Amino acid sequence: MGRFRWFVLGSAASVAAYWLVRYLRPEHSPLVLKQAVVIITGASAGIGRAYALAFARRGARVVLAARRADLLEAVRAEIATYAADVLCVPTDVNDDAQLERLVRTTLERYGRIDILINNAGVVMQGMLHNHDPQRVRAMVNTNLAAAINLTRLCLPSMLAQRSGTILNISSVGGAVPNATTPAYTATKAGLNAFSSALRRQLEGTGVRVVTVLPAYTDTDMLSPVIQDYVRNLGFTVDTPYYVAEHTIDALLKGEQEIWFGGFTTRAVAWLERHVPFLSTLLQRWLITPEVIAMMEEPLVAQKADPQGAQQ
Ligand SMILES: NC(=O)c1ccc[n+]([C@@H]2O[C@H](COP(=O)([O-])OP(=O)(O)OC[C@H]3O[C@@H](n4cnc5c(N)ncnc54)[C@H](OP(=O)(O)O)[C@@H]3O)[C@@H](O)[C@H]2O)c1
């Protein structure tokens, strides 16, 4: 038999073996949410707040972290109607000492960490040359370096208990580079790569790493003007509650990459992966200078009113 045939047969056998192993592999130990200790960064608003409510409703003990202490207390009050055990630790994830305090306080109170949700995030949209360099550094740190460092701090206790779940809240934008958000896209693509590499490093330790890729979601991060624009293009805008509920369903099923977005988002992601030049053409057609200017508007407003800035 010629070499080519051996090559084809060998490849087919490898693919078959791979699928067989995937199909037969033992199920991971089931995730128990009741009494689980869940740290959520960015829990004061949007998707993080929705995670806090969804996990607490299932009996988890949630640890809420974000900068705005008054909003954390408001989330605690919402949760109090059905779960009493909530810890608020006002935290700026860009401050290493505050990250250490968050982990220390959690361990002192509960003695363990079962789930870490790296959710805190900020966005910068528009032309890169208009970005403020300090805000770029802060964004890279918030979205990527802080998530890596907080994971690093939580890992020793997870490894010691031989169980744990790290949920990195990335974005579909990290897999489909978007011309309106090059710097933000870089942070989310970095988070995707971090998750994949760490998952390989932690194989066999009992610690799972899960990447969540929300699509357009109705939070403060997405201005009403942009929401209208993307809806008109046929994209769906999810609610944060849907993101939280679907994440938990997918987690319980053992998924390691949890994607969001309706048919249009999935079609765009498919195009990006399999026919990237068409994806480029599509963005050239859809993302005009007027669209980019519209994306910059919230940034201009934040510059005029730095107190109101989210970053
Ligand atoms: N909304 C979307 O369309 C969308 C799409 C894809 C992915 N995502 C991702 O989903 C995650 C949550 O975003 P969201 O939509 O819920 O936005 P959001 O409503 O603006 O909430 C962002 C959260 O991050 C926190 N945060 C920001 N900087 C922080 C810092 N330095 N330290 C601690 N906390 C900080 C904020 O709390 P404080 O201001 O109180 O600190 C807030 O709770 C982000 O990672 C985002 O990239 C969102």
PDBQT file of the ligand as one rigid body, heavy atoms in Angstrom, charges set to zero:
ROOT
HETATM    1  N1  LIG A 401     -22.584  43.641  27.732  1.00  0.00    +0.000 N 
HETATM    2  C1  LIG A 401     -22.110  43.028  26.675  1.00  0.00    +0.000 C 
HETATM    3  O1  LIG A 401     -22.631  43.195  25.539  1.00  0.00    +0.000 OA
HETATM    4  C2  LIG A 401     -20.968  42.044  26.809  1.00  0.00    +0.000 A 
HETATM    5  C3  LIG A 401     -20.665  41.241  25.699  1.00  0.00    +0.000 A 
HETATM    6  C4  LIG A 401     -19.610  40.345  25.793  1.00  0.00    +0.000 A 
HETATM    7  C5  LIG A 401     -18.889  40.237  26.962  1.00  0.00    +0.000 A 
HETATM    8  N2  LIG A 401     -19.202  41.029  28.029  1.00  0.00    +0.000 N 
HETATM    9  C6  LIG A 401     -18.368  40.884  29.234  1.00  0.00    +0.000 C 
HETATM   10  O2  LIG A 401     -19.180  40.617  30.368  1.00  0.00    +0.000 OA
HETATM   11  C7  LIG A 401     -18.530  41.101  31.543  1.00  0.00    +0.000 C 
HETATM   12  C8  LIG A 401     -19.526  41.924  32.384  1.00  0.00    +0.000 C 
HETATM   13  O3  LIG A 401     -19.866  43.083  31.650  1.00  0.00    +0.000 OA
HETATM   14  P1  LIG A 401     -21.309  43.775  31.747  1.00  0.00    +0.000 P 
HETATM   15  O4  LIG A 401     -21.879  43.750  30.387  1.00  0.00    +0.000 OA
HETATM   16  O5  LIG A 401     -22.076  43.202  32.856  1.00  0.00    +0.000 OA
HETATM   17  O6  LIG A 401     -20.854  45.270  32.023  1.00  0.00    +0.000 OA
HETATM   18  P2  LIG A 401     -21.271  46.307  33.195  1.00  0.00    +0.000 P 
HETATM   19  O7  LIG A 401     -22.724  46.265  33.421  1.00  0.00    +0.000 OA
HETATM   20  O8  LIG A 401     -20.621  47.582  32.792  1.00  0.00    +0.000 OA
HETATM   21  O9  LIG A 401     -20.526  45.704  34.480  1.00  0.00    +0.000 OA
HETATM   22  C9  LIG A 401     -19.143  45.690  34.582  1.00  0.00    +0.000 C 
HETATM   23  C10 LIG A 401     -18.779  45.254  35.982  1.00  0.00    +0.000 C 
HETATM   24  O10 LIG A 401     -17.343  45.234  36.081  1.00  0.00    +0.000 OA
HETATM   25  C11 LIG A 401     -16.982  45.890  37.282  1.00  0.00    +0.000 C 
HETATM   26  N3  LIG A 401     -15.664  46.485  37.174  1.00  0.00    +0.000 N 
HETATM   27  C12 LIG A 401     -15.160  47.280  36.207  1.00  0.00    +0.000 A 
HETATM   28  N4  LIG A 401     -13.918  47.676  36.511  1.00  0.00    +0.000 NA
HETATM   29  C13 LIG A 401     -13.617  47.093  37.703  1.00  0.00    +0.000 A 
HETATM   30  C14 LIG A 401     -12.488  47.129  38.559  1.00  0.00    +0.000 A 
HETATM   31  N5  LIG A 401     -11.380  47.824  38.242  1.00  0.00    +0.000 N 
HETATM   32  N6  LIG A 401     -12.532  46.438  39.718  1.00  0.00    +0.000 NA
HETATM   33  C15 LIG A 401     -13.624  45.732  40.058  1.00  0.00    +0.000 A 
HETATM   34  N7  LIG A 401     -14.727  45.654  39.303  1.00  0.00    +0.000 NA
HETATM   35  C16 LIG A 401     -14.723  46.344  38.135  1.00  0.00    +0.000 A 
HETATM   36  C17 LIG A 401     -18.059  46.952  37.484  1.00  0.00    +0.000 C 
HETATM   37  O11 LIG A 401     -18.181  47.270  38.873  1.00  0.00    +0.000 OA
HETATM   38  P3  LIG A 401     -17.697  48.643  39.558  1.00  0.00    +0.000 P 
HETATM   39  O12 LIG A 401     -17.808  49.734  38.541  1.00  0.00    +0.000 OA
HETATM   40  O13 LIG A 401     -18.627  48.788  40.733  1.00  0.00    +0.000 OA
HETATM   41  O14 LIG A 401     -16.282  48.370  39.979  1.00  0.00    +0.000 OA
HETATM   42  C18 LIG A 401     -19.312  46.206  37.036  1.00  0.00    +0.000 C 
HETATM   43  O15 LIG A 401     -19.848  45.478  38.103  1.00  0.00    +0.000 OA
HETATM   44  C19 LIG A 401     -17.323  41.914  31.085  1.00  0.00    +0.000 C 
HETATM   45  O16 LIG A 401     -16.158  41.156  31.234  1.00  0.00    +0.000 OA
HETATM   46  C20 LIG A 401     -17.617  42.154  29.607  1.00  0.00    +0.000 C 
HETATM   47  O17 LIG A 401     -16.444  42.327  28.854  1.00  0.00    +0.000 OA
HETATM   48  C21 LIG A 401     -20.229  41.926  27.985  1.00  0.00    +0.000 A 
ENDROOT
TORSDOF 0
